[in-house]
Amino acid sequence: MSYDYAPPPRFEDHPSPEKPTGRHPVNIGHLVMGLAFIAFVVVWALIVSDTVTIDSLEDLRWLLPMPWIVGGSVGLLVAMLRRQ
């Protein structure tokens, strides 16, 4: 009777591969939506703190598109810079 059998190696016995370090590429969609969310919070804070006086809903016509304009502008800028 021979006892030369070795069990198969376990996952825990293998050394872990080196993890790459450094920066990862920017996800433009996440960046744009995060900036739009922050800009909406700023718009809300301006309205609640009475920094911007709103007499009617028509006064919001210039203020509510601002988060989308800011987020889209930054997204376009990052997309252009990424190509270079």
N, C-alpha and C positions, 0 to 999 in steps of 0.2 A: 504494500500500500504506500502510495507516494503523497507527500504533503507539499508538493511544489506549487500548488495553486495559489495565485495571488489575486485578491479581489480587484475588480476594476477601480480605477482612480475615481475619487469623488470630486464633485464640483468644488468643494471647499479646499481641496488639496492643490488646485491649480492657482498659480499667482494671478492676481487681478491685472488686467491690462492697464497701461498708463492712460490716465484721462487727459485728453487734450486741454490745454489751458489757453486763455486769451479771450478776446471779445468775440461775440457772435454777431451775425448780421442783424440789422434793425428790421423788424417786421413793420412795414409801413402802415398796414391796416391797423395794427395795435396802436401805433404812434398817433395816427389821425384820430381814432376813436377816443384815446386817452386825452388828447388835447381838446377835442370837442367837449368831452365830459367836464374837464376842468374849466373850460370857457363858459359852459352852461352854469356851473356853480358860481363863477364870478358874476355872470349876468344876474343870477338869482340873488346873490349877496348885494349887488348894487341896488336892486329893486327893493329888497327888504330893509336895507339901511337908509332908504330914502335919499340916496346919493343921486339916483335918477328918478325923477318924478314922472309917474305914469298917470295921466288923466283919463285916457281911454285905451282900448285895445289897439287902436290905430297907431298909438305912440310906440308900440312894440315892433312895428314894421322894420325899423332900422336896427333894433337891438337883437332880436332873435336869430337872424341869419349870421351874425358875427361869429359864433362858435364854428359853424360849418366853413366859413370863409377862412378863418385862422387855421383850422385843422387841415383843410384842403391845400392851403398855401404852403404850409410846412411839409405836407406829404409830397407835393410837387417838387419842392426844394430838395428834400432828401432823395427822391427818385432821380433827380437830375445829378446830384452829387454822387450817387451810387454808380452811375454809368461811367464816370470819369476814372 
